[in-house]
Amino acid sequence: MEHSNSFLWEISLGEFLLVTVALGGLGAWLTGRAVANTWRSKLALVRYIVLLNMFVRFIHYSLFEGTLLSPWYFTVDLIVLLLIAFAGMQMTRSAQMAGQYGFEYDRIGKFGWKRRV
């Protein structure tokens, strides 16, 4: 397999989209929702996503002959997964705040809430 390194992906765009965005992203989204549902902090979410990212890097290494200990691609994957995880957490938290505290907060779009006046 010929490597076509880029700024964002190590092997190919398809491999990056499949492993990092689709599989890792789904795991990150569900992790963000789970952290929000249990009312844990954003720091806890970061810890879980770092662990998830280690598994994503292992999949890159074991299935697609990527480098396991690449600081640059580890960081790129981590940023992508954190963005997806925080979006899942914020969307769930927004629904929680408007649902459980509907007497005090209104939902604004998918990701926000505001105090009722």
C-alpha positions as CSV (number, residue, x, y, z in Angstrom):
1,M,0.0,0.0,0.0
2,E,1.4,3.3,-1.0
3,H,1.3,6.0,1.7
4,S,0.1,9.5,0.7
5,N,0.9,11.5,3.8
6,S,-1.0,14.7,4.2
7,F,-1.4,17.4,6.9
8,L,-4.4,15.6,8.3
9,W,-4.1,11.9,7.3
10,E,-1.3,9.5,7.3
11,I,-2.2,6.8,4.8
12,S,-5.2,7.9,2.8
13,L,-8.2,10.2,3.0
14,G,-10.6,7.2,3.0
15,E,-8.7,5.5,5.8
16,F,-8.8,8.7,7.9
17,L,-12.6,9.2,7.2
18,L,-13.4,5.5,8.0
19,V,-11.3,5.1,11.1
20,T,-11.0,8.5,12.7
21,V,-14.2,10.3,11.6
22,A,-16.7,7.4,11.2
23,L,-15.7,4.8,13.8
24,G,-13.8,7.0,16.3
25,G,-16.3,9.8,15.8
26,L,-19.2,7.6,16.6
27,G,-17.4,6.4,19.7
28,A,-16.6,10.0,20.6
29,W,-20.2,11.2,20.1
30,L,-21.6,8.4,22.3
31,T,-18.9,9.1,24.9
32,G,-19.9,12.8,25.0
33,R,-23.5,11.8,25.4
34,A,-22.7,9.4,28.2
35,V,-20.6,12.0,30.1
36,A,-23.4,14.5,29.7
37,N,-26.1,12.0,30.9
38,T,-24.1,11.3,34.0
39,W,-23.4,15.0,34.7
40,R,-19.7,14.5,34.6
41,S,-17.2,17.3,33.8
42,K,-15.5,18.2,30.6
43,L,-12.2,17.0,32.1
44,A,-13.6,13.5,32.4
45,L,-14.6,13.6,28.8
46,V,-11.1,14.6,27.8
47,R,-9.7,11.6,29.7
48,Y,-12.1,9.2,28.0
49,I,-11.3,10.7,24.5
50,V,-7.6,10.4,25.1
51,L,-8.1,6.6,25.8
52,L,-10.4,6.3,22.7
53,N,-7.8,8.0,20.6
54,M,-5.2,5.5,21.7
55,F,-7.5,2.8,20.3
56,V,-8.0,4.7,17.1
57,R,-4.3,5.1,16.6
58,F,-3.9,1.3,17.2
59,I,-6.5,0.6,14.4
60,H,-4.5,2.9,12.1
61,Y,-1.4,1.0,13.0
62,S,-2.7,-2.5,12.9
63,L,-5.0,-2.4,9.9
64,F,-3.5,0.3,7.7
65,E,0.2,0.2,8.5
66,G,0.2,3.6,10.0
67,T,2.7,4.7,12.7
68,L,1.5,3.8,16.2
69,L,3.5,6.5,18.1
70,S,3.2,9.5,15.8
71,P,2.8,12.6,17.9
72,W,1.5,14.7,15.0
73,Y,-1.3,12.3,13.8
74,F,-2.1,11.4,17.4
75,T,-2.8,15.1,18.0
76,V,-4.8,15.5,14.7
77,D,-7.0,12.5,15.6
78,L,-7.4,13.8,19.2
79,I,-8.6,17.2,18.0
80,V,-11.1,15.6,15.6
81,L,-12.4,13.3,18.3
82,L,-12.6,16.0,20.9
83,L,-14.6,18.3,18.6
84,I,-17.1,15.5,18.0
85,A,-17.3,14.5,21.6
86,F,-17.8,18.0,22.9
87,A,-20.6,18.5,20.3
88,G,-22.3,15.3,21.5
89,M,-21.9,16.5,25.1
90,Q,-23.2,20.0,24.5
91,M,-26.2,18.8,22.5
92,T,-27.2,16.4,25.2
93,R,-26.5,18.9,28.0
94,S,-28.7,21.4,26.2
95,A,-31.6,19.0,26.1
96,Q,-31.0,18.1,29.8
97,M,-31.0,21.7,30.9
98,A,-34.2,22.6,29.0
99,G,-35.9,19.3,30.0
100,Q,-35.0,19.0,33.7
101,Y,-35.0,22.7,34.4
102,G,-37.7,23.8,32.0
103,F,-39.0,26.2,34.6
104,E,-35.7,28.2,34.5
105,Y,-34.1,27.5,31.1
106,D,-35.3,27.5,27.4
107,R,-33.4,25.7,24.7
108,I,-31.8,27.7,22.0
109,G,-31.1,25.6,18.9
110,K,-29.4,22.2,19.3
111,F,-26.4,23.4,21.4
112,G,-27.6,26.1,23.7
113,W,-29.9,27.2,26.4
114,K,-30.8,30.5,28.1
115,R,-32.3,31.6,31.3
116,R,-36.0,32.4,31.2
117,V,-36.9,36.0,31.9
